[in-house]
Each structure stands twice: as structure tokens, then as C-alpha cells.
Amino acid sequence: MAALKFSGKFICGGSLIAPNKVLTAAHCVSALFGLRNRLTVDLGMHNLQTGDAQVTKKVRRIKVFWGFNFRTKFNNDIAILTLTERVNYTSTISPVCLPPLTGTRELYENEDATVIGWGSLNYSGSTVPTVLQEVSVRVTANSHCKDNYKSAGFQIMDNSMICAAAPGKDACRGDSGGPLIYRSKTGSWTQIGIVSFGIDCAHEKYPGVFTRVASFRQWIRRAANV
């Protein structure tokens, strides 16, 4: 798990995918191209308040997916950060697995997955955790998610997104850019989503919306060589 900070202040989550590459949401960094010298990435951190990161790296480059909608901040919400230095892997700092490049794309509908982050525990932002949190959610059918968001005036849902929620559980403010991970029957963990947006937090009608990593797998390969 990675923590993105701007001028020392936590702004978003992310995930290490290579020794010098971090996957995150485009809306977290799309306004920081000219300010990347003030952007840092903490790795191996648990307590956000005490700042117990094992490694802190600066950012050399921000690469946002070409189709990201800078106006709405929703569609194609994915970006890759290139760090100024490579990270040495340890027992607590290692890259997350990504969906395969080829083969049948798994939809994960009705499967349980896990969201990780330091985001608020409520929508108002009045309760903010100090330590890294994780919550189990269930992936919902895109058709169901699309219909519900359409009723709220959102016409942007497509198959490059994945939705997940559970009663009283969801990603929330501050979790943006962090991973939605799935544990296979063999026990391996794969990042299937990136926290993108939602209506409220843990709203019974509106699941959290994530960027579907598998939809951008070829782009990730070209951009990060993984």
C-alpha cells in the first residue's frame, strides 16, 4: 500500500506495481503535473499520524491515461507514477499482482473483495483513522450499478468500471487511488480495482465505483513494463 502526499499532506492511496512504479487514480494527480516535485510516496506505512513509513520516494513523472476526462474526473480514472528511485522489496514492501494480460476477463460479480486505505470512516470526514484500514465488500453487477447511478443523473458508467459495496461498508473520502483486491481460491491477491468515486459512503443504493484494472492492463504494460 502506498500513501501519496502533497507538500507532506496525505491526499490519496496507491499501490506499488514495480520497483519504481505506483498505480493510482488519475483524479488524484491530474492537477499536479507542474508540481510533482512536491509529491512524495510513502511505502511500508501503517500509522498515518506518526508517519511510520519505511520508505519515502519522490516522483519523477506522472502519466495519466490518455482518455481520462479532466472535466468530470470519472472516466478512465487511472494514472502511473514513476519514482525517482527504485524501491527494494522487503517482507512489508512488495508489488501487488495484476490481472493477466491475456485470456478471459474475470468480472468478479458477486465475489468478495477488499478495499484498503486511510480514508474517512464517515462521509463528513469528521472521523479519520490513524492506522491503515481494510474492509470487505462484494462486487456487484455493472448493470445494477449503472441503473442506480443513472437514476441519480450519472450517465458515465461503463465496463471500464467495477462496483462493490456491503451494508455499512465502502471506500470513503481519502481512499481514492487505493486498491480493491481479490483473493483467489489459491490464496493469491490481485488488484482488480482502483478507488474512483461514489455517492456518499456506504449508501445502500449506490455502491462504490472503482476503475477496472483489467480494462487498462495493456496500457499498464506499456507504461510500466509489468
Secondary structure, DSSP 4 states (H G I P E B T S, - for coil): -EEEEETTEEEEEEEEEETTEEEE-HHHHTT-GGGGGGEEEEES--BTTTT--SEEEEEEEEEE-TT--TTTS-TT--EEEEESSPPPP-SS--PPB---SSSPPP--TT-EEEEEE---SSTTS----SB-EEEEEEEE-HHHHHHHHHHTT-----TTEEEEEBTTB---TT-TT-EEEEE-TTS-EEEEEEEEE-SSSS-SSS-EEEEEGGGGHHHHHHHH--
